[in-house]
Each structure stands twice: as C-alpha cells, then as structure tokens.
Amino acid sequence: MHALLPVRRPAPALGRAVATLLVAAIAGAGPLAPRAAAQRLADVFGPGDAPWEALGLHRSLDWVLDPERFVDSRAAKRAIRGAFDRVAALDAAIERAGNYRLVLWYVPRVVEDENRGRQMYRAPVLDLYAWQCLFNDPDVVDLIASRFVPVRLHCDEPLSARFGLRPLDFVEPAVVVIDGTGAVVHVCERMRTFDPLWFVTQLRLALLKAGDPGEPPADVEGLLAQGRWDRAARAIAALPEDGHKAYLLSRLHRLERRPDEALRTLALAAERGGVDPGDLAAERIRVLMLAGRDAELPDTAPESGARAAEAHYLLALAALRAGHEDAAHERFEHVAATWPDTLFGRRARANVTLGNDSRPLGAAFTAFESLRYLDDAAYRELAPDTEWHGPALSSRELARRGLEHLLENQRDDGGFKDCRYAYWPSPSITPNAWIAITALAATAMLELRDVAPDSIPPERVDAAIARAEQYLFAPEHVARGQNEDVYADAYRLLFLSRRAGRSDGDERARLVARMNEVVREATQRQKTSGFWAHEYENAFCTAAMLRGLRLAELAGAEIPPESLSNGVSALLAARFETGTFVYGGAAGRRGRPTSEKDSATRMPLCEGVLLDLGQSDPARLRRAVEIYWEYMDRIERVRRNDFHSDGEIGGFFFFHSLFHAAELTPMLPEDLREMQRERTIALLQRIPELDASYLDSHEIGRTYGTAMAMLALCDVGALRDE
C-alpha cells in the first residue's frame, strides 16, 4: 500500500538546508517547518546512519549492540546480511548475567526465514521511540544498569528458531527477559505505548518471577535504582530527619504512584533545606505531570542542578500536552542546546530532529511519549504487550477516556497532527491525512460531547470542535490534488453532515453551504472510470467518498447525480460474482476472484454503500458483514502491524473497516445488528492501549485510532444503553 521516501545522501550544506525547507513547506510540516535549526539537525544523517546512534541515545547504557543498522527507508525490509553470530552474542550475555542478573534482550527488528521481515514496514520509527522514551529515562536506566545485561539484537532465523519467536505471534519492538541459565522469563512484544514507569514495573515483576537475583545494596540510592522499593522504604525510615530524607521519600512515593504523599514530602524537603532547588523542582514537575495536574505546573524551572534538563524537558512536554507546539519546540531546543550530553538533552534533540518525512524523529509530537499514571490494573501483572489487560471497562468509561485523549492531543491551531503518514510520493500528502484525521476527531467529539459532563464540560468540547472546524477549512491546510485528499473530503463531509443534523436555521444553512464547497472539489477529483483514488483507484476509498456524498445529500447538500451513478458503476465493476471486491480498480478483476479473507475489510462498506444507493440487496450486505466478522481474528492479528502482513490485510485497514461497518449498523436486520453491536463493544473493550487510546498502524497514529474507535462505539449504539 505504501512506499517510503528514498534516503538521500547529504547534499552540500546550503543545498541541504534549502531543499529540506522546501520539502517541509510543501508538506505543511506543522510547527517545525519555519525552523531552520531543526532542519539542519536532520542533515547529520547519511543513507546508512541509524538516527538513534547519531543522536547518542545508546550511550545511556552499556549495550551489546547488533552491527546491522536498519533505518527508515526502502531498505527497512531487507534481509539481515553479514556473518554476525547473534546466538553467540546472546549466549555471551547470558553467561555474563550468571546468578546475579538477567538479560534484557531488546528486539528492534524481526527478520527470519518465514516472514522475512514483511510484518513491519517502518519498524525503525518505533525503535527510536523505545530508545528515546524508555532507554533514556533515568528510572529505567538505573534499573537496567544495576540488574540486567542489556542486549540489542535483531531476531534472525537462528534466534527465532531457538526461542520460537516468529511473526505474526511475535512482532517488534519487543523485550525478551532471559535468566542466567538461558531460560526465558518473560516476553513483551508489539510494544506501542512507551511508558517508563510501567516499563520499570514490568522489569521489577520479571525480576521477582526469576527469584529476585543478586544482593541488595546497603544505600538508599542503590535500592531505589534496583527497584527494591520495600527495602528502600525501611532504609529511608532509618535516616536522620533532614531535607535529603524527605527528598528520597518523595521519589519513592512517586515510584509507588502516591502523588499526594510525594508532593507533601517534597514540600517538607524544601522546608528543611539541603537539597538542590533544581532537583526539587524537577521531582515536583514529574509528579504533577504523572498525576495529570498540569494546571499546577510552574512556568519555568531553575537552570541549575543535576535534574535541570529533566525539569525543562518535562515542561516542554507539558506545553505540547496543552496544544502549544511552538512553545514546546522552543523548550525542546533549549534543552538540547543547554544540556546536550544528558539523558534529556538527547531525548530533546530527537524531538527537534526531522526524519525523511520532514516530521520530528522523536515520540513527543506523535503522541507516543507517555508520562501519566495508568490505572492500577496496568501495574499488577506481567503483560505480553502494551494493550489494556485489566477488567473490561464500560462503554461509557471507554468513551470518557477516549474523549479526554482526543482533547489532549489537539494542537492550538485546531488540528490533530500526530500522524506521520508520509510515504508516497512525498511528504506533500501529510496535510491531507491531518485534515481527514482532524475531521474524524471532530466528529467523535461531536458524538461524545455529553458523555461525561461532570469531568469534561460540554463547553470545553464545543470549543475544541470549533477550533477543529477552523483548521479543517483553512485553505492552506489542504494539499489539493495530492494523495489522500479523497479522505480529507469524505471525512469532512462526515463531520459536516453530522453537525448539520444537530443544527437548524442559519447554522444549518452555513454547514450545507460548506458541504457544497467540498462536494464541488471532491467530484472534480473523480476519475473517468468512476473511481476515486487515494494513491491509486480502488473500491474502498471510492465507497468512503460515496458514503460522504450520500450523507451530505441527506443533510441537504447538492450532489451531481452522475457522480453517484458513476461511482456506483465503479463499485459494481470492482465486485466479483462471488461478492468479494478487488483490491485496486476494476482492472484487477481480470484474474481470479479475490478471496473472502482478503476482501473482508472492504466488503461491508462497499456493499452497504451499494445498498443505500439502490444497487444491492439486504442478503448481500448480510453476507458481507458475516464474512467480515468471520475473519476478524485474522484482521485483528495484524492490527498493530504497518504492512500487508496477511495477504491483502494490513494494520491500517483495521479501524477503517471497523468504523465503516459500524456506521452501517442501522441498515442491518435486527439479529445482525445486535450481533455487530455486541462484537464491536467486546472488541473495543479488549484492545485499548494502556493509556486508553486506540491504535492500528503506528504510522496513522493514536488520534486516528481513538477517533475511529469512538465513532464505532457510538454508531453501534453502545452508549444509548448505559
């Protein structure tokens, strides 16, 4: 589906800067586009450089490093070359671990003989997020350095065969904990939420499972570093009553997720004195951010102290959480320039260094940097991945959390821009993806406006929707004529039509007029074949566009009849006699019929649109929906993959198909409607990430997944029954 930008060799300095600025300007790359400093940082990378290495993110720990460097490029799927013996390297690490440590095998890439790495396309993007957020966090670094032998090795065929770690059951990035005998203690794969405190807790649980090897140190700092919190509490209690004792106790309370006690003991430490004010400020800022008490954060922090870089980095992250991209970027730049060779200096540099898609390499601007206390259930047991494994949450609670997540990730210009969807033919398509996702988020907020009025005032939601609409219809935000503008149009019509359904009088007239403008643009983009194209002509984006046009028509917009009829003809031309739909345009029907499995993600949408436009029948739609759910296990299995990991099924189809199937629920007969409702709710209860967001392909991002999940939840009627 996607093609990556080629990795270009560095040009002469002036040419590099100008070329990169031009790419960013064309792509509308957001807050970083006008910042030449950020652009120039990207120029340090050559075609074979690993960004984590150039940024120094590996210097925080004494890693055993794989010599093979995968980068975010077309070559990311290549086979592992060279004669490096990874089995021998891992065995040497196991021998080093002995009876006193465990081996932490971090797996950034899986390339074995069965899948040959095809399960993931841009795994190096997630690899860098793990480097930045986990392996450069002080709590994680202290624990690994004191109790583990850290190894970064790709999982090749010999290692895959030895440990039975094969896609699609095992997908990168992953962590495998091994004891000194070579036995596997724990495996955590498909890591998509990079939360350092959760990760520390997982490592502590793995140590306990392995028998808590090693001898505890005598000092409190060593006990805290090793994750021996009970012993640390007893050792702290024996210290003299001074500021240092209170400071150590506040750190322990923070690790134990007791923010009120942590803040109280911090105040006591400040009162007693003897602790650097910068360290106190950093600890307080970290506690407040973890507790979600951002309103209590200071405007700035001291420039001195061992933790000054951390304090300023966290304030940059807080600015971003408040939607202020420019302020966040300035703060990250300050940290990178002032404290360059520190954990947080390197983390900050990742957030102001641009990748091949002209977007920041780091996790902050893509909503992958998690720094907030999770539910207690997330910390209780070893987890196989970063999904939610606690008790099933009610639909209303899922909706409340989803709405809060959306509100937190809106930027101050109204847009939702965490997506790094920039593949083919250039980053110029990114703005259209941002428009489509902003429209979905705005529609979800519209549906969820009153879901939790006591904790999320409807007025706050209204303001967010108004800002989103301003973003959606600012001409400079649309890359008209570039790939994906079909979804920018289809989902803007979705938003406008649903908002019009809640409006009347002049407001409804305004929304209808705006729909007519989008319709004029969209119909001009229809191909002579009747199809629309996102990258190429196909049935699924054509059906999504026809659905948007139909909703606009029902809301009062004027739709050219020939546009609908030509679109219907295109869909019929893409449908085989078996009822399946070809992946691309009608030309693909020349071969054998597409299998039900490969067509399952597009069948409900395509058949539902045809039925709505009078060119199908209820029996066909029933069969399409039944086939969709029949293959849900295959569809869900590749949900968090970013490639066509199961034939024509890829992770990026998951929420596209779920939302559009849910949207058509009212068209189904009662028995099928109830089945779809129950299965959709159960699915959405099972698959949230730890932070309550939703995700399929990491390329498209958390806002997209969360908005689609919330719309599906609403459209099957989940909230009406609670």
N, C-alpha and C positions, 0 to 999 in steps of 0.2 A: 504493500500500500504506500509506503513512504520511501523516499530516497534521501540520503544525507548530503549535506553540502560537502564538496571536496575540501580536504585540508590543504590550504595553500602555503607554500613556503614564504617566509617573511620577505617582503619587498624592501627596497631602500626606505630609510626612516620616514622621509616626508611622504613618499607614496603610500606607505602603510597607513599612516595616520589619516591621510585624505580618503583613501579607499575605505577604511573602516568606518569613518564618519559618514561617508555616502551610504554604505550598506545600512548603517543604523538609522539614518534619516529616512531612507526608503522604507525600512521595516517599521518605522514608527516605534522604535525600540523602547519607548517609555522614558523614565526619568534619566536614564543613563545616556541617551542619545547626544545631548549637547556637551557632555563632559569629556573633554579630550584626554584628561588624566586617566580615566578609566579605560578609554580606548587604547592608549599606549601600553597599558599593562598587558593587554592581550598579545602584544607583539613579541613577548618573550618566548612564545611557544612556537617551536618548529613542527614539522609534519610528524615527527616521531616522539615528541615530548609528551610525557604524562603531566597534565596540569597539577595534580597533587604533588608531584615531585618538584616541579618548578616553583610551586608555592611553599615548599618546605613542610607540607602537612605530615610527612612521615617522620619528621625529626623529633616528635614528641615522645617516641618510644623506640626501644632497641629492637626493631623488626627484623625478622628473617624475610627478605624480600624476593619475590619472584622476578627474574630478569625480564620476563616477557611484559611489554608495555602495551596495553590496549588503550586506544584513545577514541574520542567521539568522532568517528569518521566512517567512511565506507568500509574501511578495513576492520571495523569492530567485530565483524562476524567471521573473520578469517580463522583458520585452524591454528592451533598453537604450534609454533615452529621451534626448531632447536633441539639440542640434546640434553637440556637441563633435567636432572633426575629429581622430580618433585617428591617421590616416595622417599628417597634418601634424605632429602631436606627435612621432611616431616618427621622421619624416624630420628634424625639427629635432635630435633626439637623435643621429641618425646623423651629421649634419653636425658636431655638437659633438665627436663621437668622433674624426673625422678619421683621421689616420695614427697616432695615439698611444694611442688607447683603443679598447675595444669597447663596444658597447651591451649591457647586461643588461636584456632585456625580461622582466619578471616578469608572468605571465598568471594573475590570480586567478580569472577568470571567462570562459567562452566562451559567447557568445550571438550566433549567426549565423543566417542565414535557413533553413538546412536542418534543424537540430535545435532551434533557438530556446532553447537552454539546458536542454533537458529531460534531458540526460545526467547532470546533477548536481542534487541537491536541497538539500544543506546545504554547498555549496562554501565559504561564509564561515567555517565551522568550521575547515577545512583552511587557509584563507587566514590565519587568525590564528595557527595553529601555525607556518606559514612565517615570518610576521613575527617571532614570538617566538623561535623556535629558530635560525633562520638569519640573519635580517637584524638581530638584536640580539646576535649572537655577535661578540666582538672580532676574532677571526681573519678571519671573513667580512667584517665591516665594513671592516677595514683594507684587505683586498684589493680590494673593490669600490670603495671611496673613492679608491684610488690608481690603478686601472687600467680602470675601467668608468664608463659613464654609466648610472646606474640609472633605469629607467623602469617604472612600474606602470600598465599599460594593460589593460583588458579587450579580448578579441579579438572585435571586432564583424564584421559582414559584409565591409566593405571590407578589413580586415586579414586576415580568413580567406581571402578570395579572392586577395589579393596573395601570401600565403605558402603557400597550400594547406594550411592548418591547420584541419581540420574533425573534429569528433567523428563517429564513435567512435574514430578513429585518434589523435586529439589531445584529451586530457581534462585539465582543470585539477586543481590548480595546476600550472603549467609554467614553464619558463625557456627563452627563446629568445636565443641569443647571436648578435649581428649585428656585422659589421665596418664600417669607415668607408665602404665602397662600397655598403652595403646588402645584402651577401650574407650568408646565414645560415651561421654557423659550426657551430652545434650546437643541437639541441632535446632537452630532457629534460622529459617530460610524465608525468602520473599520479604525481606525487611524493607518497609516503605515508610515507617514512622521512626524518625531518628530522635529519640528522646533520651538524653543522657542519664537521668535519674532512673528511668525504667530499665535502661541497659545495665546500670550498676546493680540494680536489684536482681536482674536475671543472672548476672555473674555471681553474685552472692549466693543465690539459690543453687547454682551449679556447683559452687564450692561446697555447700552443705551436703548436696547429693553425693559428692565424691568423698565425703568424710572429713571435710574441713582440713585439708592437709597443711603442714607447716606449723612452726611455732609462733605464737603471738609475740609481738614486740612488747617492751616494757613501757614505752612512751605513748602519750595520748595521740599525738600526731600520727605515729605509726599505726596505731589501732584504727583511727579514722580512715587512713589511707587503705588499710587492708580490709575495710568493710566489717570489722569486728565491733559492731556498734554497742552491743551489750557490755563487753569488756571496757569499751571506751567510756561508757556512762559511769561504770564503777571507778575507773581511774580518775575521771574528772571530779567525781564527788570527793575524792581524797585530796584534791589540790587546795591550796590556800585561797581564801575569798578575795579575789582581785579581778581586775578587768580581763586579764587573759583567760581566767577560768570561765567567766561569763561568755566570752567570745567563742571559746571551744564548745561550750554547751549550746550556744545558738547554732553553730554549724551542725552539731549532732541533731538538734531539733529539726533543722531544715531537711537533713537527710531522712529523718524519720517522718517527714510530712506533717509536722506540727508547727505551722507558721505562726500562730499566736504566741506560743512559748518562745519561738525563735526571735520574734520581734521584741518580746519582753526582755529576754536575756541580752539582746543586743543593746537595748536602752540601758541596761544595767552595766554592760561593758563600757559604754560611753561615759556613764556617770563615774565609774571607778577609775577610768583612765588606764594608760599603759599600753593601749593598742593603737596602731596607726589609724588615723581617721579615714584614710583611703580604703583600708581593709574593711573597716566597719561599714563604710558607705557601699562597698561592693556587695557585702553579705546582705545588707538590708535590701538593696535593689534586687538581688537574686531571689530573696524570699518573697518580696512583693510581687515580682513577675510570676513566680511559680504559683502563688496564691490567686493570681488574676486580679490583684488590687492595683492595677496600673494607674488609677487616678491618684494614688498616694505617692507615686514616684517623684523624685526631685527633678528639676530641670537640667541639672548638671551634676558632676561628681568631681572630687579632687583629682589633680593630675599626678599626685604622688602616691606611694605605697605599692606593695608587691601586687596588689589586685586592681590597680588603677585601670589597666587595659580592659579587664573584665567589666568593671563598672561602666565604662564608656561604651563598650560593645553592647552591653545589655540595654543601655538607654537608646542606642541606635535601633536595636530590635524592637524596643517598646514604641519608638516613633513609627516604625513600619507597621506594627500591630494597630496603631491608631490611624493608619492610612497615609501617613506623610512620607512619601517616597523620597522626595528631595532632601528632607531633613535627615532621614535615615542614611541616605547615601553620603551626605556630608559627614555625619558622625562616623560611619564606617571608614571613610577616607582618613579621618583624623586618627583613628585607632591604628590603621595600617601604617600611617606615616610616623606616628609618635612612638609606637611600641612594635616595630616590625618583626623582631625575633622573639616573640612571645606566642603562647597558645592563641590568645585572642587577636593579636596582631595578624597572624597568619590566617585565622578564620575571617577576619575583616577583609583582608586582601582578596580572599576568594569571592566575597560579595561585591567587589568593585572591579573584578577582572571579567572581561567578556569572553564568551566562548564563540564557537563557529557560527552560532545562530544570533550573534550580537546581543545576547542576553547574559546576565551575570552567571558565572560558573557556580557560585555558592548557592546554598539552600534557602537563604533568608527570603529572597524576592520570589521564590516559587512555593512558599508556604510549606516547605519540608523541614524547617527547623523548629522543633517542638520544645517549648520551655514553659510547661504549665503542669501542675499536679494533675495526674489522671485519677480516675476512680480507684478506690482502694482495691477493687477486684483485679485490677490490672497488675498489681504487685504481689499477688498471693502465690502464684504458681509459675513454674517454668512454662514458657509459651513456645509453640512451634513456629510462630510467625508474629507479625505485628497487627493481626486482627484482634477485635474485641472477643475475649473468651469468657467474660463474666456472664451473669444471669441475663437472659433476654430482656431488653428494655421495651417498654410500651411504645406504641406508635407515636403517641403524643410526646413522650420523652425524647424519642429519636428526632422528632420534628423540632422540638425546642433546641436541642443541641445542634441540629443542622442549621437552623436559622441563626444561632449565635455564631457558628463557624462562618457562615456567609457574611454576616455583618462585620466580623473582624477582618475579613480579607478584602474588603472593598477599599480601593485607593481614594485619595482625596479628590481626584478628578471624576470620580463616579464609576470608574472601570474596575473590572476584575481581571487582573493581568498576570496571574501566577503561571499560566500555561507557557510552555517552551515549545510550542508546536511550530517548528520552522524547519522544514525538510526539503520540499521540492516545489518549485525550482530554486527558491531563495528565501531568506527571511522576510521577504515582502508579503508573505501570506499571513504572518503572525497577527497583524491588526484585525484581519477578518475573523480569526479564531477568537481573539479577545472580544470582538463585538458579539459573536454567537454565544460565547460563554457568559458575557455580561447580560445578554437578553435572557438566557436560561436562569441565571441567578436572580434577576429582577422578577421574573415570572414566579420563581419559587418563593421569593419574599412576599410577593403579592398573595400567593395562596396561604402562606403561613403567618400572615400579618397578626392574627389574633390568637395564635396558638399558645402563647404564654404571656398574657398581658401584665401579670404581676412582676415578672422578671425582665421581660422585653417589651417596653411600652410600644404600642402600635405607632405612636408618633415618631419614634426612632426608626421604625421600619418604613414609614411613609417618606421620611427624609432620605433614607437610603435609596428607595425606589426612584424618587425624584432625581437624585444625583445620577443614578444609573441611566435614566432616560435621557438626561442631558448628554451623557457620554455616548449613548447609542446613536444619537442623531447629529453629532458634530461631524461635519463632512470630512475633516482631517483625520478622523479615526477609521475610516473605511478605505481599504485598498481596492477600489472598484476595478474589476477586470482581472483581479488576481485569484489564484486558487482559494477555495473555501468561501468565496462571497455568497455562494448559494446558501450556506448555513447561516451566514450573517443575515441574509434576507429572510429565510424561513423562520428563524427563531425570533427575529424582531417582529414578524407578523404574529407569531405565537403570543409574545408579550402584549402587543397592542390589542389583539383581539380579546384576550382575557381581561385586559384592563378596561376595554370598551364595554365588556359585559357587566362591569361593575359601575359604569358611569352613565350619565344621561345629559341631555341638553347640550350646552356649548362644549363641555368637556368631551362628550362622546363624538361630537362633530369634529373636534380638533383631532382626536385619535383616528377617526375614519379618514380624514384628510391625510394624515401622516401615513396610514396604511396604503392609501392610493399612491403616494410617492414611492414607497418601497415596491409596490406591485409594478409600477412602470419600469423601475430599474431592473427588477427581477425578470420580468417577461422579456426584456431586451436581451437577457443573457441565455435564454432558452435556445438550444441548438436546433438546427433544421430537422434533426431526427426526432425532435420532441423531448429529448432528454435534457436534463441539466448535468453539469459536471462539477465535482469538487476538485479532483485532479484530472479526472477522465470521466466520460459519460458512464453513468451507471444507474441502476434501478433504485438503490436505497436513498441516494441524495435527491433523485427525481421525486420519489414518493414523499420525502420530507418536505420538499418545496411545494408539491401539490397539496399536501396537508396544510401548510401555512396559507396557501392561497384560498383553500376552501374555508378555513377558519376566518380569514379576513372577509370573504364573501358573506358568510353567515353574520358577521358583525356589521355589515353594511358597506364594505368596500366594493369597488367596481373591478371585476376580473374579466379580462378578454376571454370570451368563450373558446376561441381557438387555442389559447394557451392551455386550458384544461383538457380540451379534446386531444390535442397533440401529445400532451403529457400522458394521458391515458393510453393512447396508441403506443407510445414508447414502452410503458409498463407491460402492456399485453404482448408486445414483441419480445420482451425480456423473459416472459413466462413460458416455461416448458409445459408440455402436455401433462407432465407429472405433477404440476402445481408448484414446482420449485422455480426460483428466479436466478438467472445467470448473474455472475458477479459484476461484469462490466456492462457495456452496451449490448444492443441486440445482436451485434456481430458474433458474440460469444456463443450464440445458440447453434452455431454450425457443428459443434462437437456433441459429445454425449451429454445427456441431461445432468445438470448439477445435482449432487446428492442432497438428500434431505438434511443431513448433518451440516454440510457446508452452506446450505441456503437458510437454515433455521433462524438465523438472527435477522434476516430481512423479510421473511415471509409474512409475519403478522402485519407489519407496516404496509408493505406493498399490497397485500390482499385487502386490508382494511380500507385503504385509500380507494382502490378499485370498487369495493362495495359501496362506499359512501358516494361515489360518482356514478353509480348505476351500472357498473361493468363487471360485477362479480355476484356471488350469492352467499347466503349465510353458511352453507355447507363448506364452501371453500375456505372461508375465514375460520370456521371451527377447526378444520384440518390444519390450517397454518398455525393456529395458536397451540393446538395439541402437539404438533411437531416441535414447536419452539420449546415447550416445557419438557418434552421427551428428551431433548438434547441439552437441557440446562446444565447437567453435570459436566458435559464437555465444554460448554460455553463458560461456565464458572471456573473451570480448571485453569483456563488461560487468562482469567480476568486481569490479573496484575502483571501480565506479560506485555511487552510492547511490540510484538511482531505477530505474524500469522503463524502462531505456534501449533495450531492443529488444523492443517489444511488451509481452508479459507477463513477459519475463525481466528480472530486476534483479540487481544485485550481491549483494544479501542472500540470494538463493537458492543461491549457488554452493556454499558449504560445507554447507548444509542438505542439498542434493541429493547431494553427493559422499559425505558420511558415510553417509546412509541407503542409498545404492546399495551402498557398500562393506560395510555391515553385513549386507546380504542375500546377499553373495557365496556362502556355503555352500549356498544354495538353488539355485544355478545349475548347469547341466550343465557338465562338465569343460572343454569347449572355451571356453565363455563365461566361466567362472570364471577361466581362465588369461588370456584377453583382458582382462578387467576388472582383474586383478592387474597386468598389465604396463602398461596405460594409466594406472592410478591412480598407480603408482610413478613413471612417467615424468613425469606431470603434476606431482606433488609435488616432484620433483627440479627442475623448471623454474621454479616460481612462488614460492619463498620470497622474502621481503623481504631486504634487505641484512643485517639483523640476525638472520636465521634465523627470524623469526616469520612467520606467515601471516595474510593479511588478505583479506576481500572488501569489504563496505561498511565504511567507516571508522566509521559510526555504531555498529555492533555491536562492533567492536574487535578488538584483537590476540589477547587471550586466547581469545576465541571461535574465531577463525580457526585459531589454533595448536592448540587442543584438538581441533577437528573434523578438522584435517589429520592429527594424530597418531592419532586413532581410526581414520580411514580407512586409514592406513598399516598399522596393526595388523590391522584387520579383513580386509584382502585377503591377509594372511599374509606381508607383506614382511619382517618380522623373523625369521620362522622359517627363512628360507633363508640367513641371514648369521651 
